[in-house]
Amino acid sequence: MKAFIDSGVSESHFEITTGYGYGDRGRDKLDEVFARIFGAEDALVRANFVSGTHALTTALFGVLRPNDKMLSLTGKLYDTMMGVVDSKDCDFGSLKDFGIGFDYIDYDENKENYYKSISDKLSKGFKIVYIQRSRGYTLRKSLSVSEIKEIIDFVKNISPECIVMVDNCYGEFVETAEPSEVGADIVVGSLIKNPGGGIAPTGGYILGRKKYVEMCSYRLTAPGIGKEVGATLGVNRELFMGIFNAPHVVAEALKTALYTSAIFGLLGFETYPKYSENRCDIVQSLIMGSGEALKAFCGGIQSGSPVDSFVTPEPWDMPGYDSQVIMAAGTFIGGSSIELSADGPMKEPYPVWVQGGTNFYAAKIGILKAAENILSIGR
C-alpha cells in the first residue's frame, strides 16, 4: 500500500499504448512500484517476458560478456535453465556458445563445507554467482532470505565486485524481506507466479541495482533503447492489480501447501517440507513412489480445478526437460503456478511439486480429490 501511495498511482496509469510505446506512464510507474516494494534501485517489469526462464535468460545475457564465468551456488539449474547456460547443441544460442563459462556447487547444509567450496570456486574468478531461492526439481530445502543474506555477505567479503543474482520464483512475499533488500544485485521472477497475484496474464520482472537493470533492458529491447519503449497494450491495470493483491494470494497458497503436507503426511507419503516446518516458498514436494500414483495425484488436482476439470493429464516430452513431465493446471491463466497446479517428472522416485492456490477454500477441493484418487488405487 505504501508503495502505491508513495508512487502516486492513478487511473491514468492504466491507459493503453501501442506501437513503440513511447511515454507509457503506466509502464514506468509500474517499474517504480515494484522497485519500492522490493527495496531495489530500479525495476524492469514487462508483459514481454514470456516466462521466468525468459526473464532469467535476459538478465544473464544482459550482464555477462564473452569469457565471463557464472557460478551457481545452489546446484545445477532448473531444467529449462540448463539449456540456457550449457546446451550441448552447437549454435543453440546458449551462454556456452558465446564463450561464457558455467560451473556449480551443490547447496550443503554443513555450512563449513559449503562455504569452503564457495571460497575455493571464487578464487578462480566468476563475474556472477547465481542463487536459486526455491528448490526447483530437487528435494533440497528452499532458502530463507536470512540464509541468502548470509551467502551474499560471504561472497561479497571474498569478491566485492562479484554480481549476485537471485532466482526469486515462488518466494516473493513468503517472508517479510526480499533478496534485493539484503544485498542481491539482480533479482528475477515471473508474474504468473507470486507477484502476479493470479491476475497478471503474463510477464516477468528484473530488479536490483540500477546499472544492471539498465543493461538487462538493452538485452530485452536494443542497446541504447532499453526501457524507453514497449507498448503495454492495455495490460497495465492487471499488472498493478496483481502486485497489489499478491501478498494475500501468497498467504492463500501457503495455507494450501501446509494443508497438502498435512493430508499426505497422514496418508504415509514423504513430504518436503513437513507441515510443521518453516517455509521459504509456496512449493510443496511429495514423493509419490510410482508413476501410477503420480498420474493419479495430478488427475485429482485437475479434476478439482475450475477450468478444464474434465481433462486427464498425461506425461509428455516437454521442451527443456530430460524426461517426460506430467502437469496439472486447470488455471484461468495458462500455466499459472500461483493458481493450484502440480507437476513432476516421470522418473524415480516420482516426486510431485504442488504450488499455488489463489483461494484456499477452492484449492482444498483439488487437494482432497488428489487424495481420493490416491486412495482409489490402493495407496
Secondary structure as GFF3:
##gff-version 3
##sequence-region A 1 379
A	DSSP	alpha_helix	2	7	.	.	.	ID=ss1
A	DSSP	three_ten_helix	11	14	.	.	.	ID=ss2
A	DSSP	alpha_helix	25	38	.	.	.	ID=ss3
A	DSSP	beta_strand	42	46	.	.	.	ID=ss4
A	DSSP	alpha_helix	52	63	.	.	.	ID=ss5
A	DSSP	beta_strand	69	72	.	.	.	ID=ss6
A	DSSP	alpha_helix	79	86	.	.	.	ID=ss7
A	DSSP	three_ten_helix	95	98	.	.	.	ID=ss8
A	DSSP	beta_strand	101	104	.	.	.	ID=ss9
A	DSSP	alpha_helix	111	122	.	.	.	ID=ss10
A	DSSP	beta_strand	128	132	.	.	.	ID=ss11
A	DSSP	alpha_helix	145	158	.	.	.	ID=ss12
A	DSSP	beta_strand	163	167	.	.	.	ID=ss13
A	DSSP	three_ten_helix	179	181	.	.	.	ID=ss14
A	DSSP	beta_strand	186	190	.	.	.	ID=ss15
A	DSSP	three_ten_helix	194	196	.	.	.	ID=ss16
A	DSSP	beta_strand	204	208	.	.	.	ID=ss17
A	DSSP	alpha_helix	210	220	.	.	.	ID=ss18
A	DSSP	three_ten_helix	226	228	.	.	.	ID=ss19
A	DSSP	alpha_helix	236	266	.	.	.	ID=ss20
A	DSSP	beta_strand	270	272	.	.	.	ID=ss21
A	DSSP	beta_strand	284	287	.	.	.	ID=ss22
A	DSSP	alpha_helix	291	303	.	.	.	ID=ss23
A	DSSP	beta_strand	325	328	.	.	.	ID=ss24
A	DSSP	beta_strand	341	345	.	.	.	ID=ss25
A	DSSP	beta_strand	351	355	.	.	.	ID=ss26
A	DSSP	alpha_helix	360	376	.	.	.	ID=ss27
###
